[in-house]
């Protein structure tokens, strides 16, 4: 993304439907009065609105105090001292929330004139790849996403590789990938189901079947376990090496860039994000987790409601997508709008995605996806957490984002009203305390 001095931004509307609540972005520069007070620009106070910390109860006529890109304090106006010279944003009549968190995105790795950059089809196992090497921070959709109030995203590889590149959690503002990255690697992307079959089976390569995909995962994890054993054995020998005259230190095993991240997975250092939609693919994912004992997050899980108890028993969170807006593939034909609600009722921690990665929804419709989950029976508070704090927890970045708490990054959105209401607009967006302009694109 270009810096504020050289970039022009504009409004992005969300696609609505009668009777469905969602938040839309529009030019809202006059939605709230703003008082510019002489003094340091590093201190900002958002006051007068309904502050929704997510991690605690709502605060009427609350204040969010921001200093040097971090949240300094959150509370009632009577309890938070606003320093002299602070910039004041008057949010009276509006709602103040943490920036939304998108858990499964393809932003930055698609170009209008070329193929997607998220899949490397030379091999079904490409764990050595980093998705950051495919991300273009100047993709204009980062600007659109930020203006919609989405301030954190996990960018993932596509759905062709059985074991794909390592995802990254980013913020939609910066001129280099190093600037935008929040967590990398965030894990490893696995895909079960139609994606790998279509990509490799059509070329008469493994995997041609669902059995083949499971085999590829098992073979790779067994190879990683052996590779990890040899590395550990070498480290122990090296630590014991005395370096006597004429002695050579023990030689290290040849490096394998695809196996190293899988060793980290087996050692519990990173999770697997497993895209799986049909119930049989979800069951395969659960078997693999049982066999190898790694941490995992299920992604998509269109038929997750059929196995909610099994998923909960293993303590696996789910990033729910495809809430019934219009299933695009055979493997998602049994999707239901109540999927998130049924998973949550079973005790599963749920995040909600905007379906952008599946080619169905638009990234800016994340609030709509959460509102649809409420329509499907999900508790409203849980739906809000599913696109803020719960999503941040699942992605491993809750210590930085996802709620309004002192010490966290100052990623704050001011809405003109309830963020799930169809008439609500975004009035202000702050990422790390810096305001994202909402003026129309020139």
Residue pairs with C-beta under 8 A, 6 or more apart in sequence:
1 7
1 137
1 138
1 139
1 142
1 143
1 146
1 172
1 173
1 174
1 175
1 180
2 138
2 175
3 175
4 434
4 437
7 143
8 439
8 441
8 442
9 143
9 147
9 436
9 437
9 438
9 439
9 441
10 27
10 143
10 147
10 439
10 440
10 441
10 442
11 25
11 26
11 27
11 147
11 438
11 440
11 441
12 25
12 144
12 147
12 148
12 364
13 24
13 25
13 26
13 364
14 22
14 23
14 24
14 25
14 148
14 362
14 364
14 365
14 367
14 368
15 362
15 365
15 368
16 22
16 24
16 368
16 422
20 368
20 371
20 372
20 375
20 422
21 371
21 374
21 375
21 418
21 420
21 421
21 422
22 365
22 367
22 368
22 371
22 420
22 421
22 422
23 148
23 149
23 367
23 368
23 415
23 419
23 420
23 421
23 424
23 425
23 426
24 422
24 424
24 425
24 426
25 147
25 148
25 149
25 364
25 425
25 426
25 438
26 425
26 426
27 438
27 439
27 440
28 416
28 425
28 426
28 427
28 428
28 438
29 438
29 439
31 94
31 416
31 425
31 427
32 89
32 90
32 91
32 92
32 93
32 94
32 414
32 416
32 427
32 428
33 90
34 87
34 88
34 89
34 90
35 87
35 88
35 90
36 87
37 84
37 85
37 86
37 87
37 88
38 85
39 83
39 84
39 85
39 86
39 87
40 85
40 86
41 87
42 67
42 68
42 69
42 433
43 65
43 66
43 67
43 83
43 85
43 86
43 87
44 65
44 66
44 67
44 86
44 87
44 89
44 410
44 430
44 433
45 63
45 64
45 65
45 66
45 80
45 82
45 86
45 87
45 88
45 89
46 63
46 64
46 66
46 89
46 91
46 96
46 412
46 414
46 428
47 61
47 62
47 63
47 64
47 77
47 82
47 88
47 89
47 90
47 91
48 61
48 77
48 90
48 91
48 92
48 93
49 61
49 62
49 91
49 92
49 93
49 94
49 95
49 96
49 414
50 58
50 59
50 60
50 61
50 62
50 94
50 95
50 96
51 58
51 59
51 62
51 63
51 64
51 74
51 95
51 96
51 404
52 58
52 59
52 95
52 96
52 97
52 384
52 404
53 59
53 74
53 98
53 403
53 404
53 405
54 97
54 98
54 384
54 385
54 388
54 389
54 402
54 403
54 404
55 389
55 403
55 404
55 405
59 74
59 75
59 76
61 76
61 77
62 74
62 75
62 76
62 77
62 96
63 73
63 74
63 75
63 76
63 77
63 80
63 82
64 71
64 73
64 74
64 96
64 404
64 412
65 71
65 72
65 73
65 74
65 80
65 82
65 86
66 72
66 410
66 412
66 430
66 433
67 433
68 433
69 409
69 410
69 432
69 433
69 434
70 407
70 408
70 409
70 410
70 433
71 404
71 405
71 406
71 407
71 408
71 409
71 410
71 412
72 406
73 80
73 406
74 80
74 404
74 405
74 406
82 88
89 414
89 428
91 414
91 427
91 428
93 416
93 417
94 414
94 415
94 416
94 417
94 427
95 414
95 415
95 416
95 417
95 418
95 419
95 424
96 404
96 412
96 413
96 414
96 415
97 149
97 384
97 388
97 404
97 412
97 413
97 415
97 419
98 151
98 388
98 389
98 401
98 402
98 403
98 404
98 408
98 411
98 412
98 413
99 149
99 150
99 151
99 152
99 388
99 401
99 411
99 412
99 413
99 429
99 430
99 431
100 148
100 149
100 150
100 151
100 152
100 366
100 367
100 387
100 388
100 413
101 150
101 151
101 152
101 153
101 351
101 387
101 388
101 391
101 392
101 395
101 397
101 401
101 402
102 145
102 150
102 152
102 153
102 154
102 353
102 354
102 356
102 363
102 366
102 387
102 391
103 154
103 299
103 319
103 351
103 352
103 353
103 391
103 394
103 395
104 154
104 156
104 273
104 299
104 300
104 319
104 321
104 353
104 356
104 357
105 153
105 154
105 155
105 156
105 353
105 354
105 356
105 357
105 363
106 116
106 118
106 155
106 156
106 158
106 356
106 357
107 139
107 141
107 142
107 145
107 153
107 155
107 172
107 356
107 363
108 134
108 135
108 136
108 137
108 139
108 141
108 142
108 155
108 170
109 116
109 117
109 118
109 131
109 134
109 135
109 136
109 155
110 116
110 117
110 118
110 139
111 117
111 136
116 158
117 134
118 131
118 134
118 156
118 157
118 158
118 164
118 165
119 157
119 158
119 159
119 160
119 161
119 164
119 199
120 126
120 129
120 161
120 164
120 165
121 160
121 161
121 199
121 200
123 161
124 161
124 162
124 163
124 196
124 199
124 200
124 205
124 206
124 207
124 213
124 216
125 161
125 162
125 163
125 216
125 220
125 258
126 157
126 161
126 163
126 164
126 165
126 258
127 163
127 164
127 165
127 166
127 188
127 220
127 257
127 258
127 259
127 260
127 261
127 262
128 256
128 257
128 258
128 260
128 261
129 157
129 164
129 165
129 166
130 165
130 166
130 168
130 184
130 185
131 155
131 156
131 157
131 165
131 166
131 167
131 168
132 155
132 168
132 177
132 181
132 184
134 157
134 165
135 155
135 168
135 170
135 177
135 180
137 174
137 175
137 176
137 177
137 179
137 180
138 175
141 363
142 172
142 173
142 180
143 172
143 436
144 363
144 364
145 153
145 172
145 363
145 364
146 172
146 173
146 429
146 431
146 436
147 364
147 426
147 429
147 436
147 438
148 363
148 364
148 366
148 367
148 426
149 367
149 413
149 415
149 419
149 426
149 429
150 172
150 363
150 364
150 366
151 171
151 172
151 401
151 411
151 413
151 429
151 431
152 169
152 170
152 171
152 182
152 391
152 392
152 395
152 397
152 401
152 402
152 411
153 169
153 170
153 171
153 172
153 363
154 167
154 168
154 169
154 170
154 186
154 273
154 395
155 167
155 168
155 169
155 170
156 164
156 167
156 189
156 273
156 299
156 357
157 164
157 165
157 167
157 189
158 164
158 195
159 191
159 193
159 195
159 196
159 275
160 191
160 195
160 196
160 198
160 199
160 200
161 189
161 191
161 196
161 199
162 190
162 191
162 192
162 196
162 207
162 213
162 216
162 217
163 188
163 189
163 190
163 216
163 217
163 220
163 258
163 262
164 188
164 189
164 190
164 191
165 189
166 184
166 185
166 186
166 187
166 188
166 189
166 261
166 270
167 185
167 186
167 187
167 188
167 189
167 273
168 177
168 181
168 182
168 183
168 184
168 185
168 186
169 181
169 182
169 183
169 184
169 186
169 395
169 396
169 397
170 177
170 180
170 181
170 182
171 180
171 182
171 411
171 431
171 432
172 180
172 431
173 179
173 180
173 431
173 432
173 434
173 436
174 180
182 397
182 400
182 401
183 395
183 396
183 397
185 261
185 270
186 270
186 273
186 395
186 396
187 265
187 270
187 271
187 272
187 273
187 297
187 396
188 261
188 262
188 265
188 270
188 271
188 272
188 273
189 272
189 273
189 275
190 217
190 272
190 273
190 274
190 275
190 285
191 213
191 274
191 275
191 276
192 210
192 213
192 214
192 274
192 275
192 276
192 281
192 284
192 285
193 210
193 213
193 275
193 276
193 277
193 278
193 281
193 331
194 329
194 330
194 331
195 275
196 207
196 212
196 213
196 216
197 207
197 208
197 209
197 210
197 212
197 213
200 206
200 207
200 208
201 207
201 208
201 209
201 212
206 212
206 215
206 216
207 213
207 215
207 216
210 280
210 281
210 284
213 284
214 284
214 287
214 288
217 288
218 288
218 291
220 258
220 259
220 262
221 262
221 265
221 266
221 288
221 292
221 294
223 259
223 262
224 259
224 262
224 263
224 265
224 266
225 263
225 266
227 253
227 256
227 259
227 260
227 263
228 259
228 263
228 266
228 267
230 253
231 252
231 253
231 263
234 250
234 251
234 252
234 253
237 250
238 249
238 250
241 247
241 249
241 250
243 249
261 270
264 270
265 271
265 272
265 294
265 295
266 292
266 293
266 294
268 294
268 295
270 295
271 294
271 295
271 296
271 297
271 396
272 294
272 295
272 296
272 297
273 296
273 297
273 299
273 319
274 285
274 288
274 296
274 297
274 298
274 299
275 299
275 300
276 282
276 284
276 285
276 298
276 299
276 300
276 301
277 300
277 301
277 302
277 303
277 322
277 329
277 331
277 332
277 335
278 302
278 303
278 331
278 334
279 303
279 306
279 307
281 331
282 298
282 301
282 303
282 304
282 306
282 307
282 311
283 307
283 310
285 296
285 298
286 307
286 310
286 311
286 314
286 316
289 296
289 314
289 316
290 314
296 316
297 316
297 317
297 318
297 319
297 394
298 304
298 311
298 316
298 317
298 318
298 319
299 318
299 319
299 321
299 353
300 319
300 320
300 321
300 322
300 332
300 358
301 311
301 318
301 319
301 320
301 321
301 339
301 343
302 321
302 322
302 327
302 331
302 332
302 334
302 335
302 339
303 334
303 335
303 339
304 311
304 318
304 320
304 339
304 342
304 343
304 348
305 336
305 338
305 339
305 342
305 343
308 342
308 343
308 345
308 346
308 348
309 346
311 318
311 343
311 346
311 348
312 343
312 346
312 347
312 348
316 348
317 348
317 349
317 350
317 351
317 390
317 394
318 343
318 348
318 349
318 350
318 351
319 350
319 351
319 352
319 353
319 391
319 394
320 339
320 340
320 343
320 350
320 351
320 352
320 353
320 373
320 386
321 352
321 353
321 354
321 355
321 357
321 358
321 369
322 332
322 335
322 339
322 355
322 358
322 360
323 335
323 337
323 339
323 340
323 352
323 355
323 369
323 372
323 373
323 376
324 335
324 336
324 337
324 372
324 376
325 355
325 360
325 361
325 372
326 360
327 333
327 335
327 360
328 358
328 359
328 360
332 358
336 342
336 376
337 372
337 373
337 375
337 376
338 376
338 377
339 376
340 350
340 352
340 373
340 376
340 378
340 383
340 386
341 373
341 376
341 377
341 378
341 379
342 377
343 350
344 350
344 378
344 379
344 382
345 377
349 390
349 393
349 394
350 378
350 382
350 386
350 390
351 386
351 387
351 390
351 391
351 394
351 395
352 366
352 369
352 370
352 373
352 383
352 386
352 387
352 391
353 366
353 369
354 361
354 362
354 363
354 364
354 365
354 366
354 368
354 369
355 361
355 365
355 369
356 362
356 363
361 368
361 369
366 387
367 387
367 419
367 420
369 387
370 383
370 384
370 386
370 387
370 420
371 383
371 420
373 383
373 386
374 380
374 383
374 420
378 386
380 420
382 390
383 420
384 419
384 420
385 391
388 402
388 403
389 398
389 402
389 403
390 402
391 402
392 398
392 400
392 401
392 402
392 403
393 402
399 408
400 408
400 409
401 408
401 409
401 411
402 408
404 412
409 431
409 432
410 430
410 431
410 432
410 433
411 430
411 431
411 432
412 428
412 429
412 430
413 419
413 426
413 428
413 429
413 430
414 426
414 427
414 428
414 429
415 424
415 425
415 426
415 427
416 423
416 424
416 425
416 426
416 427
417 423
417 424
418 424
426 438
427 438
428 435
428 438
429 435
429 436
429 438
430 436
